[in-house]
Amino acid sequence: MRAGTVAAVAKCDHRQSQPWSRYFYETDPTYGLVDGLIYCNAHNDEPAFVLYERAFTALICRDADVVRLDDPALQALLDHVMRENQLTF
């Protein structure tokens, strides 16, 4: 909203939301160079983050702290999240 839009931009067709994101990616003079955006996602209105590739150097994560989504230790948690959000694959 501070950028002059409404939450509905994240819930519309990507042909509308992608140009909105591109506007900030391509360095809007009002905001300068941004690494990403925070918005309410379309699925459940919870915060979602878009990080552009230029944010790579701003993120620090030790290899020991990285857990792949296919790690068996995450299976129960992922199953729970999928059930809670009516997601299937």
N, C-alpha and C positions, 0 to 999 in steps of 0.2 A: 504494500500500500504506500510505503514511503517513496516508492519509485513511480507512483502515479498509475497503478494498475489495481486490479481486484483479484481475489483468490481464484476466481473463475478461470483465469488464464491457464492454471494448471489442470483444469478439468475439461478443457476444450480439445478439439482436434489438434494434433501436433503441428498441423500446417499453420496454426496460429501461435502456439506456445513456443515453437522453435525460433521463429523470427524475434519474439520477445527476448528470449535468452541470448540470441545472436547480437541483439542491440547492445547488451551489456558486455558481451564477449569482445566485441569490436571496439571497445574503449569509448564509452559515452563520456564526453568531457565533464559532465556533472559529477560522475562517480570515479573517474579515473580508471586505472587498470584493476579489474576485479578478478579474484581467483575462482569465484563461484557464486551461487545464489542459494538462499534458504527460502522455502515456500511450503505451503500446506499441500500435501499430496492429494491426488484425486481419489485414492482408494479409501482412506479413512481420516482425512484432514489432519493427520499428524505431520510434524515437521519432516521435510525431505531436503536433501542437500544435493546440489549439482556442483561438482568440482571440475573445473576446466583443467586441461593437461598442464597449464602453466602453474597450477597449484602444487605440482609434484615436489618442487624443492621446499615448499612450506610444510610438507607433511613429513613427520619423523616417526618411523616405526621400525623397531629392531626386528630382524628376521625371526628371533625367538618368540616374538609377540604375534606373528602372523599365523592365523589358522585358516586353512582352506575350507570353503563351504562343503566340500565332499569329505571332510574329516569325520570318521565314524563317531567321534565324541560329540559332535554337534547334531547328530541325527534326531535324538529325542527332542531337543529344543526346536529344531526346524520343523519337525512334525507338528509340534504344539502350535507354533506360529502359523503354519499353514491351516490347521484346523480352526484356529481362532479367527482367521481372516477368510475362511471359505476358499482357500486356494488349492488347486489341484494341478497336477501335471501328468 
